[in-house]
Amino acid sequence: MRIDVVSIFPEYLAPLRLSLLGRAQEDGLLELAVHDLRDFTFDRHRTVDDTPYGGGAGMVMKAEPWALALEHVLASQAATAEQPGSMGEAGQAAPTEEAAHDAGPASARRPVLIVPSPAGAVFTQAMAYELSEEPTLAFACGRYEGIDERVLDWAAQRFDVRPVSLGDYVLNGGEVAVMAMVEAVGRLLPGVVGNPESLVEESHADGLLEYPVYTKPSLWRGHGVPEVLLSGNHGKVASWRLEQQLRRTAARRPELLDGADAAPYGKAERAVLRELGYEVADGRIRRAAPRA
Ligand code: 6GU
């Protein structure tokens, strides 16, 4: 996968060269290009912002530097895709007939442009999985009060534009959000995480929060480890872990269970769900109506 990020603080993204994603770049699984928006200005002060039409507080990011930067991103991504043995060819599995049908011919498919914004759709693990299938991603980091809205209209003719938020709070700019999203997507690329099993068992992989984990010593400062984990009975361990996932999810994120598919859960899990105040109806988990 190739990822392009445009920002007025390219150094902000430096940590993406470290650790797991740094290794992925060395191994050629991920190509990350960070672009300085100010490189697409021509005045002495490299101006990227101006006062808002209509008045009001703060500054707005000017349209033209964004258009030039995003045109540069498009050209760079196209060049990567055409290189023989590039990620555009070798790194991406051949699309299945079904995928090709869904997405149209690769040439007609617009590259994804993510615009981090507290006004976007909330980023989820499902979205991370979806994005990890793309050959290229671009991120446009806004600062100040935002980017001139006409850039988004212009970009929508060239990219599949997606405003995305990390959650219901406000950051000073898109950079920190991009770090989170690139890490969440990058670790899903084939070969990036050493043991792919760990992707299957983690929080949100199955719509539930992760079960608690323990390591040696078995008695630590008076706190023991749940007996079942020391029993060597793999079946019992598995059902205990699933029960813990359900209890934790109900306690911390009850909305994740409401409306979830009940099919994966057997008798024992359904009993736990009932105890936690949920019922199963039409194959879905629902919060039970409070008793009168
Ligand atoms: Cl993606 N951007 C900004 N500026 N603030 C946020 C956010 C994104 N997600 C949550 N807050």
Boltz pocket constraint, residues with backbone or C-beta under 6 A from the ligand:
constraints:
  - pocket:
      binder: B
      contacts: [[A, 115], [A, 116], [A, 117], [A, 118], [A, 142], [A, 164], [A, 165], [A, 166], [A, 167], [A, 168], [A, 169], [A, 170], [A, 171], [A, 172], [A, 173], [A, 174], [A, 177]]
      max_distance: 6.0
